[in-house]
């Protein structure tokens, strides 16, 4: 979806929505990385464990889709989690060619501790925003994400 040049005329690159979204993403990811360092966990690993906390037993391909990463990236992430004993991979009971990914008790404990810190960070990020502003911001960001996805179709 291209905008006519006249629509963009006079708009400095620093005023564009893309710059603001990118800056917010960079700063919030850096804050998340900092918080997760105490647990020896990366944001990618925490995200994978977060999805597994709700969908234990899904395949690596499903997990990759949920985390919006390539299967290769997810396999790398899972390898690191597996080496730390935070997940285990088992053949699916009915479809032996499929491998289920499950959190181990150690993985669940590590996730719960790390996620509590990420939740504290989330509260800190919304400091100064009212509940309605926070809700509106989430809705607007979701719309921006949907608009971005629509440009790729």
Buried (B, 14 or more C-beta within 10 A) or exposed (E): EEEEEEEEEEEEEEEEEEEEBEEEEEEBEEBBEEBBEEBEBBBBBBBBBBBBBEEBBBBBEBBBBBBEBEEEEBBEBBEBBBEBEBBEBEEEEEEEEBBBBBBBEEBBEBBEEBBEBBEEBEEEBBEEEEEEEBEEBEEEEEEBEEEEEEEEE
